[in-house]
Amino acid sequence: MNRCEWEADAAARRRGFADRHELFAAIAAERLAAIREAEHLREVEAAREASNSKVSDWIGRFDRARQSNCAHNITI
């Protein structure tokens, strides 16, 4: 083990990890969780935008039908 590896292991132990490998695994797990959270937020935002688009479409269809006195022709 070279000096850098020894220092990395010592730093990991000071932070409560068994060695640098355990510390690196914990860091990787945190980063993966952050990536998954970001992906989830993007999916939620995309779903919200799609929903808003549908609502806007329904409002537009209702307004057009109301203007032509054919509100009974609207299907949701």
N, C-alpha and C positions, 0 to 999 in steps of 0.2 A: 504494500500500500504506500503510495507516495504522500508527500506532505499535504497536497491539496485534498486528497481523499480523506486523510486523517482529520484535517480541519473541518471538512464538510460533515464528517461523522460527529465530531465534537459539537459543532453548531446545531446539528439535528438533535443530539442528546440534550442540549441545553433547552431546546424547545419541547422536550418531552417525547421525542421519537427514538426508536431503537437505533437507527442509523440513517445515513443519507438516502438510502433506497426507500425506506418507509416515509421519510419526509417528501421525497420526490413523488411518490405514489399519492400522498395526501394532496400535494399541490396539483397533480394531474387530475385527481378526482374533483377538486374544487373548480378547476378550469372547465372540465367536462360538464359539471352541473351548471355553470354559468352559460356555457354554450347552449345546453338544452333549454334553459330558462329563456334565453334570447330567442331561440327557435320557436318556443311555445308562444311567447309574446307576439312574434311576427305572425303566427298562425291565428292568434286571437284577433289581432288587428285586421288581418285579411278577412276573417269571418265577419267582423264588425262592418267593414267597408262593403262587403257583399250584402249584408242585411240592410245597411243604409241605402244601398242602391235599389234593393227590392222595395223598400218603403217609399222611396222617391218615385219609383215606377208606379206603385199602387196609387199614390197621391195624384200623379199625373193622369193616370187612367180614370180615376174618379172625377177629377176636374173636367176632363174632356167629356166624360159621360154626362156629368151634371150640366155642362153647357149645352149638350144636345138632348137633354131631358131623357136620357136612356140609362139611368143609374142601375136599373135591374140587369143590364148586360154585363156588369162587372163580376168577374170570377176571381177569387183570391185563392 
